[in-house]
Every structure is written in C-alpha cells, then in structure tokens.
Amino acid sequence: MKIDVIGDIHGCFQEFEELTTKLGYSWESGIPLHNDRKLAFVGDLTDRGPKSLKVISTVYQLVVQAKKAFYVPGNHCNKLYRFFIGNKVQTTHGLETTVAEFEALSKKEQDSIRNQFIELYDAAPLYENLDGGKLVIAHAGIREDYIGRNDKKVKTFVLYGDITGKNNPDGTPERRDWAKHYNGSSWIVYGHTPVREPRRVNHTLNIDTGCVFGGSLTALRYPEMETVSVPSTMPLFEEKFREIR
C-alpha cells in the first residue's frame, strides 16, 4: 500500500495542486490521480485560506466519487459540518472565510457544495487504520489504547488533541504532548498543531507545517517515510507555530 498523507490544507488550493504535482500526481482529469499511489488527508481542509470550497470539491470527488483517497475530519471540518447542517456555531477562528466564500455562491452552488461536504463528512471514519494497522491517520493524533475505539472520548482526542481543559494566552486550548508517551508500533500520522518542520517523535509524525500561516504544505510518502513539502504563498505568522510541551 503506497499512500501520500497530506497535512492541514486550510483552503490553500494552489499549494495543494503544487504538492500533488511534485508527488507525481496528474490533474488531467480535474483531480490529482496517480497510477499506483493514493492520497490521504488528515482533515482541516478549509478555513483561513483563499479557496476552501475548491478544496472540498476536489477531495469529495477523490474520496466519495472516485474512491481514490482517504479522508479523516479535523476540528475545522467538524465545525463547518455543524454550520452546514444548521447548528448554531460561531463563525470565527477561520470559519468566517469559508462562510464568506459560501455566501458569495448562487443558491444552486451553495446546495451542491453543502451536500458534497455533508456526504464526505458523514462517510468519514474518526481515524483511518490502514495497511493492516501499520499506519493510522488521525487529525490531532490518537493514543495507542484508543485505536479500535470510536466513543466520545476518542472523538474529542482525534479532533482536538490531548486537551487539558485550560487555554493558552491566545485562547486556543492547551494540549499535552501525547506523542512523547506513545510507544505503539503503528505509525500515527497527524496534523492539527502547526510546526515549522515535520515532527517525528517515537512512531508519530506531525505533518501540519502551517501552510495557511506562511509555512509549507507537507506530505508523508508511505511506506518510504519521506516527507515532501512546498512553500506557502501566504504571509508568515511566526506566532502561530507552537511546540507542544
């Protein structure tokens, strides 16, 4: 099984196109396809970046229609899903950019993209357990003892990480460094917390290199365990890159 796992895209469609092209995918059909490899997405497809809806449409075609990719949802995906099904959510922390794109569409286009995302999200597992359990893809990571479970505790962990219940000075949730204590044999590939370089700890790899904050968009090539990145076109916000302690 040959898979290229892509970090948090957050609406950075241009970088997504560049990265997949660099990885050897062809866009001739309108979506990135490869002869013997598949893409996988760690979630947070949307928010903050300029082309969130184009990312949704492409990933929907890849995952749901062509069945040529894997997708697990992130916390931003979860919030957008709740917005689309009519729940009351605050359009902050990046969701406002996706909503602005959405509201600029015609009613017909709105219905189409809403239905696509709901179908994509509804069909998605909380995390993907691939290659006979050798590779696990989860948005914010997953503890070894949670693999195989799908309860509320696991859902919170894979969407938000190992949160303490306290907040950082900027209002984001404080998170523990679960990867330091991970000693499983499965490779856990995740995103969620922006880091300047891909972060390997034990058998875990964080590939969210903060594309939307001016870093880069990164993919992990599996089973080669090589990372490939393209630079972001977005302005750099150094303060958004945070090491977990």
Protein Blocks (a to p, Z undefined) as FASTA:
>chain_A
ZZdddddfklpamlmmmmmmmnopafklopacdfkbccddebjjbghiablmlmmmmmmm
mmmmnopaccdddfklmmmmmmmnopacddeehlmmmmmmmmmpcfklmmmmmmmmmmmm
mmpcfbdceehhlaccdfkbpafklgopacfklmmmmmnopaehiacfkopacdddfklm
gccfbdcddehiacfbdcdehjbdcfbeolmnopacdddddfklpacddddfbdcdfklp
ccdZZ
